[in-house]
Amino acid sequence: MRSAAPAAVIGVWAALVALVPDPFLALALGSPIIVLPALWWLLRRSTHWVAGLFGAALLLPPLPIAIGNSGPHPALLLAAAGGWVGTLRLREWQVRKDPVGVAMLVFLALLMASLGPAAFYSGSQLAMASLARGLLFAISVYVYLFTVHGPGAGEPIPATRAIRWLLAAGFLAAAFACLDFYFQFPAPAGYGAQYVWLDVGVLRRAQGLFYEASTLGNFCTFLLVMIAVTVAQGLPVSRFALLVTGALLSAALVFSYSRASILALLCALGALYRLRSGEVQPRRWMLLLPVALIAGGGFVYVVFPEFAQSYFLRARASFQFFFDEPNRVLSGRLASWSTVGTVLLDNPHYLALGIGYKTLPYSDLAGGPVVADNMYLSLLMETGLPGLTAFLWLNFQILRMAYRAARRASVFGIWIFCFWIGEMVQMLSGDLFTYWRVLPLYFWVLARAGQDE
């Protein structure tokens, strides 16, 4: 009887709120019904906010509110809650030797240092936008530090549980992405204007609930590598679930129309093959994952043959005409890279501190807004040689730690090492560190690898 009392109180409270005629007053009075249980859930376990952050970032769209380029995202509330949880549990923080964490903080500091050049060259408005993008990256850094040095270190999530949860999230995200492309749902706020021209019409590339198609492709690659590692390590996860989710992720990857993500996946699988080269037993992942990829491709062909043919022709043309028309094959990237290179040659002082993080696509310093579509080149322009050097050092430390964990047969170590090999390749054609919706998850897997090191 005592256990039913809270439910009765909530029911009566909700009924009284429903009788309030003013909707704003009713919302204010009813908010504790949702807020108080949410706060209790967040405080019950230190890692709950991390799981909530990933769920919101992967499965929820931005809010349709005219703030910024894309509207605020619900995941930002969970990130703020994470800061609150970390403050309440301040005594549980234990700083230890961590080259990766130091490299992250140095790189973040240099991003923030570029705010000065951003304000000087482009004005206070772009400098504030640069600050906002730097803070979005800081969310991923905080997730890593919280998991390695903070309260999350004392409550690690087991690999099998994490993989099962991510399989469910990946299934839902990929299913929506496929439906989104087929039915062309209204795009969420701030979507990337990326299209495919077919005889049946002009279609927006699949982006699912993310801001752009390349983010979806990158996320699909990440989970496909997870599936391969799960099978290779023999974890007790349903092979049927891995196969079905892998097929759906493969279909979403094709619908995203991202060639760079396909290349990243091939590089990651090559790294996995190299790590397992001494394996005597049959490589089960080399059977399951190709079956999932073929099934996903077959699904695309059955439901949308015109698109499948276009995708195949585009992939073939990428190899056939790469040396004859490289700029066209690379979607105009060579022209953008040449423009940035020319600006740097004409203004070598930009190499000192850069022009401001993520200001290049919005300023006129290169004669007009330029999207470099190259993480390394854009950092050289926006943060100078110090920023690029810190970024390369961070990547080296990530690979070093992940490889050491992989040598100890850590699932997370093998996973993030293989994936990060592909990630570094894909960064040649995109600013992947701006994918703040998925980067916290990548850094969390990296943190778990560090715990297994």
Backbone torsions as a table, in degrees:
resi	resn	phi	psi	omega
1	MET	NA	-40.2	-179.8
2	ARG	-65.2	-35.1	-178.6
3	SER	-68.8	-22.3	180.0
4	ALA	-84.6	-11.8	-177.1
5	ALA	-61.2	-47.1	179.5
6	PRO	-59.2	-39.5	179.4
7	ALA	-64.3	-38.8	179.2
8	ALA	-66.1	-41.1	179.1
9	VAL	-62.9	-44.5	179.8
10	ILE	-63.1	-41.0	-180.0
11	GLY	-63.4	-44.5	179.0
12	VAL	-65.2	-41.6	179.6
13	TRP	-61.0	-46.3	-179.9
14	ALA	-62.4	-38.5	179.2
15	ALA	-65.2	-40.1	178.7
16	LEU	-67.2	-38.8	178.4
17	VAL	-63.4	-38.0	-179.2
18	ALA	-64.3	-22.5	-179.3
19	LEU	-85.3	-10.2	-179.6
20	VAL	-73.6	124.6	-175.0
21	PRO	-73.2	-32.8	-178.1
22	ASP	-79.0	117.7	-175.6
23	PRO	-64.3	-36.8	-179.2
24	PHE	-69.0	-39.3	176.4
25	LEU	-66.6	-39.2	178.3
26	ALA	-63.8	-39.1	178.2
27	LEU	-64.4	-41.8	179.6
28	ALA	-65.2	-41.5	-178.9
29	LEU	-72.7	-30.4	-177.4
30	GLY	-87.8	-14.0	-176.8
31	SER	-59.5	-36.5	179.1
32	PRO	-60.3	-25.2	178.9
33	ILE	-61.7	-33.5	-179.6
34	ILE	-95.0	-41.9	-173.1
35	VAL	-67.0	-45.6	-175.6
36	LEU	-64.4	-46.4	175.1
37	PRO	-62.9	-34.5	178.6
38	ALA	-65.3	-42.6	178.0
39	LEU	-64.2	-41.3	177.4
40	TRP	-60.8	-41.9	179.8
41	TRP	-65.4	-41.1	-179.7
42	LEU	-64.6	-37.9	-176.0
43	LEU	-84.1	-15.4	-176.5
44	ARG	-65.2	-36.4	-179.8
45	ARG	-143.9	138.5	-172.5
46	SER	-65.6	-25.7	-176.9
47	THR	-91.1	-0.5	-178.7
48	HIS	-62.9	-39.4	-178.6
49	TRP	-66.3	-31.3	177.9
50	VAL	-65.5	-46.1	177.7
51	ALA	-62.8	-40.6	177.5
52	GLY	-64.3	-38.5	178.0
53	LEU	-61.6	-45.8	-179.5
54	PHE	-65.5	-42.9	179.9
55	GLY	-61.5	-43.5	179.9
56	ALA	-68.4	-42.3	-176.8
57	ALA	-66.8	-34.7	-175.3
58	LEU	-89.4	-27.9	-168.5
59	LEU	-120.6	1.4	179.8
60	LEU	-120.9	144.2	176.6
61	PRO	-85.1	166.2	173.7
62	PRO	-66.4	156.2	179.1
63	LEU	-75.2	141.5	-178.6
64	PRO	-77.3	61.7	179.6
65	ILE	-121.2	134.3	-174.9
66	ALA	-77.1	73.4	174.7
67	ILE	-131.7	121.8	-178.3
68	GLY	72.9	-163.6	-177.7
69	ASN	-80.2	-23.7	-172.5
70	SER	-133.5	1.3	-177.5
71	GLY	84.9	151.6	-179.8
72	PRO	-67.0	150.8	-179.0
73	HIS	-112.3	141.8	179.7
74	PRO	-57.4	-26.8	-179.6
75	ALA	-61.7	-25.0	179.5
76	LEU	-64.6	-32.5	176.1
77	LEU	-64.9	-39.6	178.5
78	LEU	-68.8	-35.5	177.0
79	ALA	-64.1	-41.7	176.5
80	ALA	-64.2	-38.3	176.9
81	ALA	-63.0	-35.0	177.7
82	GLY	-64.0	-39.0	175.4
83	GLY	-63.4	-37.9	178.7
84	TRP	-66.6	-44.5	179.1
85	VAL	-62.8	-42.4	178.9
86	GLY	-63.1	-33.4	178.0
87	THR	-71.8	-42.2	179.3
88	LEU	-64.0	-31.8	-178.5
89	ARG	-104.5	37.2	-174.3
90	LEU	-59.5	-33.4	-178.2
91	ARG	-68.5	-17.0	-178.8
92	GLU	-85.6	-5.5	179.1
93	TRP	-75.2	134.3	177.4
94	GLN	-136.4	108.5	-178.9
95	VAL	-79.2	128.5	178.4
96	ARG	-132.3	170.5	180.0
97	LYS	-60.4	125.5	-174.8
98	ASP	-156.1	90.0	179.7
99	PRO	-58.9	-34.4	-179.6
100	VAL	-67.1	-45.3	178.8
101	GLY	-61.2	-41.4	178.0
102	VAL	-63.2	-43.6	-179.9
103	ALA	-63.3	-38.3	177.4
104	MET	-62.6	-46.1	-177.4
105	LEU	-67.0	-37.7	177.7
106	VAL	-64.7	-44.3	179.3
107	PHE	-63.7	-42.5	178.2
108	LEU	-62.7	-40.4	179.3
109	ALA	-62.3	-39.0	179.4
110	LEU	-71.2	-32.4	173.4
111	LEU	-61.3	-43.9	-180.0
112	MET	-69.4	-32.9	178.3
113	ALA	-65.2	-24.8	179.7
114	SER	-75.1	-4.2	177.2
115	LEU	-63.8	-32.9	178.1
116	GLY	-61.1	-55.9	175.1
117	PRO	-57.9	-35.0	179.3
118	ALA	-61.3	-44.6	178.6
119	ALA	-68.1	-37.3	-177.1
120	PHE	-69.5	-45.2	-174.9
121	TYR	-86.6	-32.9	-169.6
122	SER	-121.9	-6.3	177.5
123	GLY	97.4	166.9	-173.9
124	SER	-67.6	-31.8	-177.4
125	GLN	-65.1	-46.4	178.1
126	LEU	-69.5	-31.2	177.2
127	ALA	-64.4	-39.2	177.4
128	MET	-67.0	-37.3	176.1
129	ALA	-65.5	-37.8	176.0
130	SER	-63.4	-40.7	177.3
131	LEU	-61.1	-43.3	-179.6
132	ALA	-61.4	-40.9	179.7
133	ARG	-70.6	-33.9	174.6
134	GLY	-64.8	-38.8	178.6
135	LEU	-68.7	-33.3	175.4
136	LEU	-63.0	-41.0	175.9
137	PHE	-65.7	-33.3	-179.4
138	ALA	-62.3	-25.5	177.2
139	ILE	-59.6	-44.7	-179.7
140	SER	-64.9	-40.2	178.1
141	VAL	-62.5	-42.0	-179.5
142	TYR	-65.3	-40.2	177.1
143	VAL	-58.1	-43.6	179.4
144	TYR	-63.4	-50.3	-177.5
145	LEU	-64.0	-39.5	178.9
146	PHE	-61.8	-38.6	-176.7
147	THR	-77.3	-33.9	-176.6
148	VAL	-89.8	-43.8	-173.5
149	HIS	-110.4	-17.6	-173.2
150	GLY	-99.0	-159.8	-178.8
151	PRO	-59.0	-27.5	179.8
152	GLY	-63.7	-22.3	179.8
153	ALA	-67.0	-28.0	-178.8
154	GLY	-87.1	-8.3	-178.7
155	GLU	-133.2	61.1	-177.8
156	PRO	-66.6	139.5	177.6
157	ILE	-82.9	126.1	-179.5
158	PRO	-58.7	149.5	-176.3
159	ALA	-60.1	-45.3	-177.1
160	THR	-63.1	-42.9	179.1
161	ARG	-63.8	-43.6	180.0
162	ALA	-62.3	-42.2	-178.3
163	ILE	-67.6	-39.9	178.0
164	ARG	-63.9	-40.5	178.1
165	TRP	-64.3	-43.6	-178.5
166	LEU	-69.0	-31.1	174.4
167	LEU	-61.3	-43.7	179.0
168	ALA	-64.9	-44.6	179.0
169	ALA	-64.5	-41.4	179.0
170	GLY	-64.7	-39.0	177.7
171	PHE	-60.7	-47.4	-178.8
172	LEU	-65.5	-44.6	-178.7
173	ALA	-64.3	-43.1	-179.3
174	ALA	-69.5	-39.0	178.6
175	ALA	-61.7	-44.4	178.8
176	PHE	-65.2	-38.1	179.8
177	ALA	-62.0	-41.7	178.5
178	CYS	-65.7	-44.4	177.1
179	LEU	-64.5	-38.1	179.3
180	ASP	-60.2	-42.8	-179.7
181	PHE	-71.9	-43.4	-175.6
182	TYR	-66.0	-43.1	-177.3
183	PHE	-96.8	-6.7	179.1
184	GLN	52.6	58.8	177.2
185	PHE	-59.9	154.8	173.9
186	PRO	-56.0	130.5	-175.0
187	ALA	-69.9	144.8	174.3
188	PRO	-65.2	167.1	-176.3
189	ALA	-59.4	139.8	174.2
190	GLY	73.1	26.4	-178.0
191	TYR	-71.8	156.8	176.8
192	GLY	-79.5	136.5	-179.2
193	ALA	-81.6	79.4	-177.7
194	GLN	-121.8	123.5	-171.1
195	TYR	-130.0	161.3	173.8
196	VAL	-122.5	127.1	-179.0
197	TRP	-96.6	113.2	178.7
198	LEU	-121.7	167.6	177.6
199	ASP	-63.7	-28.6	-178.5
200	VAL	-81.8	-8.2	178.6
201	GLY	142.4	178.9	178.3
202	VAL	-95.8	120.7	-174.7
203	LEU	-117.6	140.4	174.3
204	ARG	-74.8	132.0	179.5
205	ARG	-60.2	148.6	-180.0
206	ALA	-62.3	128.7	174.5
207	GLN	-130.3	-6.8	180.0
208	GLY	61.2	-130.8	-179.9
209	LEU	-97.9	7.5	179.2
210	PHE	-89.8	178.0	-176.3
211	TYR	-80.9	-25.7	-178.6
212	GLU	-151.3	165.9	-175.0
213	ALA	-68.1	-35.7	-177.3
214	SER	-66.7	-30.1	175.2
215	THR	-65.1	-42.2	176.7
216	LEU	-61.5	-45.8	179.4
217	GLY	-60.8	-42.1	179.0
218	ASN	-63.7	-41.9	179.0
219	PHE	-65.3	-41.7	178.1
220	CYS	-62.2	-41.1	177.1
221	THR	-60.6	-43.6	-179.9
222	PHE	-57.2	-46.0	-177.7
223	LEU	-76.9	-30.1	175.5
224	LEU	-66.5	-37.1	174.0
225	VAL	-64.5	-39.7	177.4
226	MET	-59.1	-42.6	-179.8
227	ILE	-63.3	-43.4	179.1
228	ALA	-61.9	-43.5	-179.6
229	VAL	-67.8	-38.1	179.2
230	THR	-59.3	-44.0	179.4
231	VAL	-70.7	-41.9	-178.6
232	ALA	-61.7	-36.1	-178.9
233	GLN	-86.9	-5.6	177.1
234	GLY	68.1	33.9	179.7
235	LEU	-70.0	148.7	-178.3
236	PRO	-75.9	69.4	178.0
237	VAL	-122.2	139.6	-177.2
238	SER	-54.6	123.1	178.1
239	ARG	-66.5	-32.3	177.7
240	PHE	-64.6	-44.0	178.4
241	ALA	-63.1	-40.5	178.7
242	LEU	-63.5	-42.1	-178.0
243	LEU	-67.1	-46.7	-178.5
244	VAL	-65.1	-46.7	179.7
245	THR	-65.3	-39.0	177.6
246	GLY	-62.0	-40.4	178.1
247	ALA	-64.2	-41.8	-179.3
248	LEU	-68.1	-40.4	176.6
249	LEU	-63.9	-37.8	178.2
250	SER	-64.1	-41.9	178.0
251	ALA	-63.8	-44.0	178.3
252	ALA	-63.2	-36.4	178.0
253	LEU	-63.0	-41.5	178.0
254	VAL	-67.1	-43.7	179.9
255	PHE	-64.3	-25.2	176.6
256	SER	-70.6	-19.2	176.1
257	TYR	66.2	26.1	-176.0
258	SER	-96.4	107.5	177.0
259	ARG	-73.1	-35.4	-178.5
260	ALA	-63.5	-34.5	178.6
261	SER	-68.5	-36.5	175.9
262	ILE	-63.5	-44.3	178.7
263	LEU	-62.4	-41.6	178.1
264	ALA	-62.0	-39.9	178.5
265	LEU	-63.2	-42.9	179.1
266	LEU	-63.6	-40.2	178.0
267	CYS	-65.5	-41.0	179.2
268	ALA	-64.7	-42.3	179.0
269	LEU	-68.2	-33.4	174.8
270	GLY	-63.6	-40.1	177.3
271	ALA	-65.5	-39.0	178.1
272	LEU	-64.9	-41.3	177.8
273	TYR	-61.4	-39.9	179.8
274	ARG	-67.3	-40.1	178.8
275	LEU	-64.4	-33.9	-176.8
276	ARG	-98.6	17.5	-174.0
277	SER	-63.8	-26.0	179.8
278	GLY	-88.7	6.4	-177.3
279	GLU	-71.4	131.8	-179.1
280	VAL	-89.3	-39.9	-178.8
281	GLN	-70.0	159.1	178.6
282	PRO	-58.6	141.1	-179.0
283	ARG	-83.9	94.7	-174.1
284	ARG	-64.0	-31.0	-179.5
285	TRP	-66.1	-26.5	-179.7
286	MET	-73.3	-9.4	174.6
287	LEU	-101.1	-48.8	-174.2
288	LEU	-65.8	-46.3	-175.1
289	LEU	-66.4	-45.0	175.2
290	PRO	-58.2	-36.3	177.3
291	VAL	-62.9	-42.3	178.8
292	ALA	-64.7	-41.2	179.7
293	LEU	-65.2	-42.4	179.2
294	ILE	-66.1	-41.0	178.4
295	ALA	-62.7	-41.7	177.9
296	GLY	-63.8	-42.9	177.0
297	GLY	-64.0	-39.4	177.4
298	GLY	-64.3	-38.0	177.3
299	PHE	-61.1	-44.5	178.8
300	VAL	-60.6	-42.7	-178.4
301	TYR	-66.0	-37.4	-177.7
302	VAL	-70.2	-46.1	-174.2
303	VAL	-83.9	-22.7	-176.5
304	PHE	-150.1	71.5	-175.0
305	PRO	-60.3	-34.3	179.9
306	GLU	-63.3	-41.0	179.5
307	PHE	-68.8	-42.4	-179.9
308	ALA	-59.6	-40.8	178.2
309	GLN	-65.6	-42.1	178.3
310	SER	-62.3	-40.9	-179.8
311	TYR	-65.2	-42.4	179.4
312	PHE	-64.0	-44.6	179.5
313	LEU	-63.9	-37.3	178.6
314	ARG	-66.6	-42.4	178.7
315	ALA	-64.5	-41.3	179.9
316	ARG	-66.5	-40.5	179.3
317	ALA	-65.1	-30.3	179.7
318	SER	-61.7	-36.4	177.3
319	PHE	-83.3	-39.6	-172.8
320	GLN	-69.5	-37.6	-173.8
321	PHE	-114.0	15.9	-175.6
322	PHE	-61.1	-45.1	-176.9
323	PHE	-81.3	-20.5	178.6
324	ASP	-84.2	-43.5	-179.3
325	GLU	-134.4	67.0	-175.1
326	PRO	-62.7	-35.8	-179.1
327	ASN	-66.1	-39.0	178.7
328	ARG	-69.4	-41.2	179.0
329	VAL	-62.5	-36.5	-179.3
330	LEU	-89.7	19.8	175.5
331	SER	56.2	40.9	175.7
332	GLY	80.6	8.1	-176.7
333	ARG	-67.4	-35.1	-179.6
334	LEU	-60.7	-37.9	178.0
335	ALA	-64.9	-41.3	178.4
336	SER	-65.4	-43.2	179.5
337	TRP	-63.5	-39.1	178.8
338	SER	-64.3	-39.8	178.6
339	THR	-62.8	-45.5	179.5
340	VAL	-64.6	-41.8	178.7
341	GLY	-62.2	-40.1	178.9
342	THR	-65.0	-41.9	178.3
343	VAL	-61.8	-41.7	179.7
344	LEU	-66.6	-37.9	177.9
345	LEU	-66.9	-37.4	-179.6
346	ASP	-78.5	-22.3	-177.8
347	ASN	-132.1	70.3	-176.4
348	PRO	-62.4	-18.0	178.6
349	HIS	-67.4	-17.2	175.7
350	TYR	-63.6	-22.9	-177.6
351	LEU	-71.0	-13.7	-177.8
352	ALA	-71.1	-59.7	-179.3
353	LEU	-129.9	1.1	179.4
354	GLY	81.2	-170.3	-178.4
355	ILE	-110.9	-0.9	-178.9
356	GLY	118.6	129.5	-176.7
357	TYR	-60.4	127.1	177.7
358	LYS	58.2	36.0	173.5
359	THR	-102.7	-18.0	-177.1
360	LEU	-56.9	-42.0	-179.5
361	PRO	-73.3	-4.3	-174.8
362	TYR	-125.5	-5.6	-177.7
363	SER	-106.2	174.5	179.2
364	ASP	-110.4	17.9	-177.2
365	LEU	-68.1	-21.4	177.2
366	ALA	-103.0	22.6	-177.3
367	GLY	87.7	-2.4	-179.2
368	GLY	159.2	167.8	178.2
369	PRO	-58.8	132.8	-179.5
370	VAL	-130.4	128.3	172.8
371	VAL	-99.0	108.2	-173.9
372	ALA	-68.7	-31.5	-176.7
373	ASP	51.4	42.3	176.8
374	ASN	-158.5	111.5	-174.3
375	MET	-59.4	-40.4	-176.3
376	TYR	-69.7	-45.9	-177.9
377	LEU	-69.8	-40.3	179.8
378	SER	-65.9	-36.9	177.0
379	LEU	-67.5	-36.4	177.5
380	LEU	-62.1	-39.8	-179.7
381	MET	-75.6	-39.4	-170.8
382	GLU	-91.4	-27.4	-179.3
383	THR	-123.1	0.3	177.2
384	GLY	75.5	-174.3	179.3
385	LEU	-61.5	-38.2	178.0
386	PRO	-59.7	-43.4	-179.2
387	GLY	-66.0	-44.0	179.5
388	LEU	-65.0	-41.2	178.9
389	THR	-61.9	-44.3	178.3
390	ALA	-63.4	-36.8	179.3
391	PHE	-66.0	-44.6	178.6
392	LEU	-64.6	-38.7	177.9
393	TRP	-65.3	-38.4	176.9
394	LEU	-61.6	-45.4	179.5
395	ASN	-63.9	-37.6	176.9
396	PHE	-62.7	-44.7	-179.5
397	GLN	-66.3	-36.4	177.0
398	ILE	-61.8	-49.2	-179.4
399	LEU	-65.2	-37.9	-179.2
400	ARG	-63.8	-49.0	-179.5
401	MET	-67.0	-42.9	-178.8
402	ALA	-63.3	-39.2	-179.7
403	TYR	-66.7	-40.3	177.6
404	ARG	-63.4	-38.7	176.6
405	ALA	-69.0	-37.1	179.4
406	ALA	-65.0	-35.8	178.6
407	ARG	-64.7	-22.2	176.9
408	ARG	-93.4	15.4	177.6
409	ALA	64.7	26.4	175.4
410	SER	-71.4	128.1	177.7
411	VAL	-59.5	-46.1	-179.1
412	PHE	-66.6	-36.6	179.0
413	GLY	-64.5	-47.4	178.4
414	ILE	-62.4	-43.1	-177.8
415	TRP	-60.4	-54.3	-174.4
416	ILE	-73.8	-30.3	177.9
417	PHE	-64.6	-50.0	-179.2
418	CYS	-63.3	-45.8	-179.2
419	PHE	-63.2	-40.4	-175.3
420	TRP	-69.4	-26.7	171.9
421	ILE	-58.9	-48.2	177.3
422	GLY	-67.0	-35.5	-179.2
423	GLU	-62.6	-42.0	-179.7
424	MET	-66.2	-32.4	175.4
425	VAL	-70.2	-44.5	-178.6
426	GLN	-66.7	-26.2	178.6
427	MET	-66.2	-11.7	173.5
428	LEU	-69.5	-17.5	-177.6
429	SER	-125.9	14.7	179.7
430	GLY	-170.1	154.0	177.9
431	ASP	-87.9	76.6	-170.0
432	LEU	-70.2	-21.7	179.1
433	PHE	-74.9	-5.7	173.6
434	THR	-88.6	-3.7	179.3
435	TYR	-81.1	69.0	-171.2
436	TRP	-68.5	-17.5	179.2
437	ARG	-71.0	-29.9	-177.3
438	VAL	-110.9	-22.0	-176.7
439	LEU	-60.9	-38.2	176.1
440	PRO	-57.3	-37.1	177.8
441	LEU	-66.0	-42.1	179.0
442	TYR	-62.5	-42.6	-179.6
443	PHE	-70.0	-28.9	176.2
444	TRP	-67.7	-43.3	176.3
445	VAL	-61.7	-39.3	176.1
446	LEU	-61.5	-41.7	178.7
447	ALA	-63.7	-41.2	177.4
448	ARG	-65.4	-33.3	173.8
449	ALA	-63.8	-39.2	177.7
450	GLY	-63.7	-34.4	177.3
451	GLN	-68.6	-29.1	-179.2
452	ASP	-87.5	-7.6	-174.7
453	GLU	-64.8	NA	NA
